[in-house]
Amino acid sequence: MKSMPFFHCATDEEIRQGKTTDIYFLRTKQVLEAKKMTKIRVYAEVTPGRLPRDWPWGILCGIEEEAHLFEGCPVDIYAMPEGSVFYHEDHKGIREPVLYIEGPYGEFCLFETPLLGLLCQASGVATRAARVKKVAQEKLVLAFGIRRMHPTLSPMLDRAAYIAGCDGVSSLSGAKITSTNPMGTMPHALIIAFGGQVKAWKAFDEVMPDGVPRVALVDTYYDEKAETILAAEALKKRLDGVRLDTPSSRKGDFAEIVREIRWELDVRGFGHVKIFVSGGLNEETVGILGKAGAEAFGVGTAISNAPTIDYAMDIVEMNGNPVAKRGKLSGKKQVWRCPQCLIDDVQLSHLPAPKCSRCGNKTEPMLKPLIKHGKIVGELPKPKAIRRYVLEQLGKLTLSI
């Protein structure tokens, strides 16, 4: 008898075989096959619903996985490049597609569930990470949230956070998929195991190679200021930073604690020591603590458990004819974007490119070939290249909190 897997997760093959779909898509396929209708050719678009918490924009993530999901399937797919900014609607109020599929519906109906799942969560994580990075600007942001989610997802979570702007990730699997070095400091457990802060800090310094920053965790037993001074006196010039992971029950005015520690470090000649904060952070608290003097942020649950983007897939053309359910607009479309203003204009695909409604510049098509007749034809950039693309766009966007 075949044993059950130890961990409750689907394999690559199970996903690619449609084994993770909703039952009503399987029943749909069975009905189409029975009625010899599997070859009806449709154009189906994927659009986002209204973004969580009235966010004005999102960051698209999951396109590389979509390419591998549909590789070998007899369809054509056009999509925005991974890492693209997207909106719920264009400037005219027309909901904008981030991806569309053309092909025989019976050949791909089983993939609607994984198609959406690959985009919804990853795009939510990427959007939250980009919002945090937009606030932090040039200061360091690390993704610390994998411990809050199923470990199977750790590569996806860290990749989404990294490409959207985080400067580093904490997990070994996330670092591997992003071709970066994992980043982190030390846990409270290390200090407790040594029976004291100074012993643990010195042991860390003695054992870790020179390339690992000496960042001391300074809130295990005493007041943060007291432990910061202890760490500075113990490691002196070898101390790169101090990390405050203060629980909410002890924070009080956390920004005031940060300001106090910055002052005490500076007055003792430790101006080079950076203040790293973590624990319950989001884009709002990162902004407040950054102004108080924090120079690095470990953001966990806010990123890894970010609200999902509610994408939906809808057939809007069948056998060359426009069709659509109520509330959706029929017809094959293209999204045109001004590269300077990042303003979008959704039009039927046969219409010529419009000018930017704000500056009058030329617009560019955002939906580009990804799959042709089941073959991957679109570029699948490396995470570092996608991250550069995201950061370039973030420089042109505003942020509401």
C-alpha positions in Angstrom: 0.0 0.0 0.0 1.3 3.4 -0.9 2.0 5.5 2.2 0.6 9.0 2.6 3.2 11.8 2.3 4.6 13.2 5.5 3.7 16.8 4.6 0.4 17.9 3.3 1.4 19.4 0.0 0.9 18.7 -3.7 3.7 17.6 -5.9 4.7 19.4 -9.1 3.1 16.6 -11.2 -0.1 16.7 -9.2 -0.4 20.4 -9.9 0.4 20.0 -13.6 -2.0 17.2 -14.0 -4.9 19.3 -12.6 -5.2 17.2 -9.4 -5.4 20.4 -7.2 -8.5 21.8 -9.0 -12.0 22.4 -7.7 -14.4 19.5 -8.5 -16.7 21.6 -10.6 -14.0 22.1 -13.2 -13.5 18.4 -13.4 -17.3 18.0 -13.9 -17.2 20.7 -16.5 -14.5 18.8 -18.4 -16.6 15.6 -18.2 -19.7 17.3 -19.6 -17.7 18.9 -22.4 -16.2 15.6 -23.3 -19.5 13.8 -23.3 -21.1 16.5 -25.6 -18.0 16.6 -27.8 -17.5 20.3 -27.0 -13.9 20.3 -25.7 -12.6 22.1 -28.7 -14.6 25.3 -28.4 -12.0 28.0 -28.6 -12.2 30.7 -26.0 -10.4 33.8 -24.9 -10.3 34.0 -21.1 -8.8 36.9 -19.1 -7.5 37.1 -15.6 -8.4 40.4 -13.8 -7.9 41.5 -10.2 -10.8 42.4 -8.0 -10.7 45.5 -5.9 -7.4 45.5 -4.1 -7.2 44.8 -0.3 -7.6 47.8 2.0 -8.0 50.1 -1.0 -4.4 49.8 -2.0 -4.0 51.9 -5.2 -1.7 49.4 -7.0 -0.3 45.9 -6.7 2.8 44.0 -7.9 2.2 41.0 -10.1 3.9 37.8 -9.0 3.7 34.2 -10.1 4.1 34.5 -13.9 7.1 32.1 -14.0 5.1 29.4 -12.3 2.2 30.0 -14.7 4.6 29.4 -17.6 5.6 26.1 -16.2 2.0 25.2 -15.3 0.8 25.6 -18.9 4.0 24.4 -20.7 2.8 21.6 -23.1 -0.8 22.7 -23.0 -2.1 23.7 -26.5 -2.9 27.3 -25.6 -1.5 30.8 -26.1 -0.9 33.0 -23.1 -0.1 36.7 -23.0 0.8 38.2 -19.6 2.3 41.3 -18.0 5.9 40.8 -17.1 6.5 39.4 -13.6 7.0 42.3 -11.2 4.8 44.7 -13.1 2.7 47.2 -11.3 -1.0 46.6 -11.9 -4.3 48.3 -11.0 -7.8 47.1 -10.3 -9.0 49.5 -13.1 -7.4 51.7 -15.7 -7.9 55.5 -15.5 -11.3 55.2 -17.2 -12.6 52.6 -14.7 -12.2 49.6 -17.0 -11.0 46.5 -15.1 -7.6 45.5 -16.5 -6.4 42.0 -17.3 -2.9 40.9 -16.1 -3.0 37.7 -18.2 -5.1 36.0 -20.9 -5.4 32.5 -22.3 -6.6 31.6 -25.8 -7.3 28.0 -26.7 -9.7 25.1 -26.5 -11.4 25.4 -23.2 -11.7 21.7 -22.6 -7.9 21.5 -22.7 -7.2 24.0 -19.9 -10.4 24.2 -17.7 -8.8 22.0 -15.0 -6.0 24.6 -14.5 -8.2 27.5 -13.5 -7.8 26.8 -9.8 -4.0 26.5 -9.7 -3.7 29.3 -12.2 -5.4 31.7 -9.8 -3.7 30.2 -6.7 -0.3 30.8 -8.2 -1.1 34.5 -8.7 -3.3 35.4 -5.8 -1.0 34.7 -2.8 2.3 35.5 -4.4 1.0 38.9 -5.7 -0.4 39.7 -2.3 3.0 39.0 -0.7 4.8 41.0 -3.4 2.5 43.9 -3.0 2.9 44.1 0.8 6.7 43.8 0.4 6.8 46.6 -2.1 4.7 48.8 0.1 7.1 48.3 3.0 10.2 48.9 0.8 8.6 52.1 -0.6 8.3 53.4 3.0 11.8 52.2 4.0 13.4 53.6 0.9 17.2 53.0 1.1 17.1 51.4 4.5 17.4 47.6 4.8 14.3 45.4 4.7 14.5 41.7 5.4 11.7 39.2 4.9 11.4 37.3 8.2 7.9 35.7 7.8 8.3 32.1 6.7 7.8 30.8 10.2 4.2 32.0 10.1 3.3 29.9 7.0 3.5 26.3 5.8 7.2 25.4 5.2 6.3 24.2 1.7 5.7 27.8 0.7 8.9 29.3 2.0 10.6 29.5 -1.4 7.6 31.2 -3.0 7.1 33.6 0.0 10.7 34.7 0.1 11.0 35.0 -3.7 7.9 37.2 -3.9 9.2 39.4 -1.0 12.6 39.7 -2.6 11.6 40.5 -6.2 9.2 43.2 -4.8 12.0 45.0 -3.0 13.1 43.3 0.2 16.9 43.4 0.4 17.3 39.9 1.8 15.4 36.8 3.0 16.0 34.7 6.1 15.3 31.2 4.8 17.8 28.8 3.3 15.3 27.8 0.6 14.4 31.4 -0.2 18.0 32.4 -0.5 18.6 29.5 -2.9 15.8 30.4 -5.2 16.8 34.1 -5.3 20.5 33.4 -5.6 21.3 35.5 -2.5 22.8 34.8 0.8 20.4 34.2 3.7 20.3 37.0 6.2 19.5 37.1 9.9 20.9 37.8 13.3 20.5 35.5 16.3 17.5 34.1 18.3 16.8 34.6 22.0 17.3 30.8 22.3 21.1 31.3 21.8 21.3 33.8 24.6 19.3 31.6 26.9 21.4 28.6 26.0 24.6 30.4 27.1 23.0 31.7 30.3 23.7 35.3 29.5 23.9 37.9 26.8 27.6 38.7 26.8 28.6 35.1 26.6 26.3 34.5 23.7 27.4 37.6 21.8 31.0 36.8 22.2 30.5 33.2 21.2 28.7 34.3 18.1 31.5 36.7 17.3 34.1 34.0 17.8 32.4 31.3 15.7 30.8 33.2 12.8 33.0 34.0 9.7 34.0 37.6 9.1 31.3 38.1 6.4 28.5 37.6 8.9 27.4 41.0 10.5 27.7 41.1 14.3 24.2 42.1 15.2 23.4 41.6 18.9 19.9 40.8 20.0 19.4 43.2 22.9 16.1 42.6 24.6 16.3 39.2 26.2 16.5 39.9 29.9 17.1 43.6 30.5 16.0 47.0 29.3 16.9 47.5 25.6 19.2 50.4 26.4 21.0 48.5 29.1 21.6 45.5 26.8 22.7 47.8 24.0 25.4 49.4 26.1 26.5 45.9 27.3 26.8 44.7 23.7 28.7 47.8 22.6 31.1 47.4 25.5 31.5 43.7 24.9 32.2 43.7 21.1 33.3 47.3 20.7 34.2 48.1 17.1 33.3 44.6 15.9 29.6 45.3 16.7 27.7 46.1 13.5 24.3 46.5 14.9 21.8 45.8 17.6 18.4 44.2 17.1 15.3 45.1 19.0 12.7 42.3 18.8 10.6 43.7 21.7 7.2 42.1 22.2 4.1 44.3 22.1 3.5 43.9 25.8 6.9 45.6 26.6 7.2 48.0 23.7 5.6 51.1 25.2 6.6 53.9 22.9 8.8 51.9 20.6 9.9 54.9 18.5 11.0 56.6 21.8 13.0 53.5 22.7 14.7 53.6 19.3 15.5 57.3 19.7 17.0 56.7 23.1 19.2 53.9 22.0 20.5 55.9 19.0 21.4 58.7 21.4 23.2 56.4 23.8 25.2 54.7 21.1 26.2 58.0 19.5 27.2 59.6 22.8 29.5 56.6 23.5 31.3 56.7 20.1 29.3 53.9 18.5 27.8 55.9 15.7 28.6 53.1 13.3 26.3 50.6 15.1 23.0 50.3 13.3 19.6 49.8 14.9 17.7 46.8 13.6 14.1 46.4 14.6 11.7 43.5 14.2 8.5 42.1 15.6 5.0 43.0 14.4 6.1 45.5 11.8 4.2 46.8 8.8 4.5 49.7 6.3 3.1 52.1 8.9 5.4 51.2 11.8 8.4 51.0 9.5 7.8 54.6 8.6 7.5 55.7 12.2 10.5 53.8 13.4 12.6 54.8 10.4 12.1 58.5 11.4 13.1 57.6 14.9 16.4 56.3 13.8 16.0 52.6 12.9 18.1 51.7 10.0 17.0 48.1 9.2 13.8 46.2 9.5 12.9 42.5 9.8 9.3 42.3 8.6 7.5 39.0 9.1 3.8 38.2 9.3 2.7 41.4 7.5 4.5 40.2 4.4 4.2 36.5 4.5 0.5 36.6 5.6 -0.4 39.6 3.3 -3.9 39.8 2.0 -4.3 37.8 -1.2 -5.2 39.5 -4.4 -8.6 38.2 -5.6 -8.0 37.5 -9.2 -10.7 35.9 -11.3 -10.7 34.3 -14.7 -13.5 34.9 -17.1 -14.3 33.9 -20.7 -14.9 37.0 -22.7 -14.8 35.7 -26.2 -15.8 32.3 -27.7 -15.1 31.1 -31.2 -14.3 34.7 -32.2 -17.5 36.2 -30.8 -17.7 38.5 -27.8 -19.3 36.9 -24.7 -19.2 37.7 -21.0 -21.1 37.1 -17.7 -22.7 40.1 -16.2 -20.4 42.5 -14.5 -17.6 41.7 -17.0 -16.7 43.3 -20.4 -16.5 41.0 -23.4 -13.8 41.1 -26.1 -10.1 40.6 -26.4 -8.2 43.4 -24.8 -4.8 45.0 -24.5 -3.4 47.1 -21.6 -1.5 50.1 -22.8 0.8 51.8 -20.3 2.7 55.1 -20.3 6.3 54.1 -19.2 6.8 57.5 -17.6 3.5 58.0 -15.7 2.5 54.4 -15.3 -1.0 55.3 -16.3 -2.9 52.4 -18.0 -5.5 52.4 -20.8 -7.4 49.2 -21.5 -8.7 48.9 -25.1 -9.9 46.2 -27.4 -6.8 44.5 -28.8 -7.5 45.5 -32.5 -7.4 49.3 -31.7 -4.3 51.3 -32.1 -2.1 52.4 -29.2 -3.5 55.4 -27.4 -1.5 58.4 -26.1 -1.0 58.8 -22.4 -3.9 60.7 -21.0 -1.6 62.7 -18.7 1.5 63.5 -20.6 0.6 62.6 -24.2 3.6 60.2 -24.6 3.5 56.9 -26.4 2.1 54.0 -24.5 3.5 50.4 -24.6 1.6 47.1 -24.6 1.7 45.3 -21.2 0.3 41.9 -22.2 3.2 40.1 -24.0 3.6 36.6 -25.3 4.4 34.0 -22.6 3.2 30.7 -24.2 2.7 30.0 -27.8 1.1 26.6 -28.7 2.2 25.2 -25.4 5.8 26.4 -25.7 7.3 29.0 -23.4 8.3 31.9 -25.6 8.4 34.8 -23.0 11.4 35.8 -21.1 11.6 34.5 -17.5 14.0 36.9 -15.8 16.1 36.1 -12.8 14.8 37.4 -9.4 17.5 40.1 -9.2 16.4 41.5 -12.6 12.7 41.4 -11.6 13.6 43.2 -8.4 15.4 46.0 -10.3 12.3 46.4 -12.5 10.0 46.6 -9.4 12.2 49.2 -7.7 12.3 51.3 -10.9 8.5 51.4 -10.9 8.2 52.1 -7.2 10.2 55.3 -7.7 7.3 56.5 -9.9 4.4 55.5 -7.6 2.8 57.1 -4.6 1.7 55.2 -1.5 -1.4 55.4 0.7 -1.3 53.9 4.2 
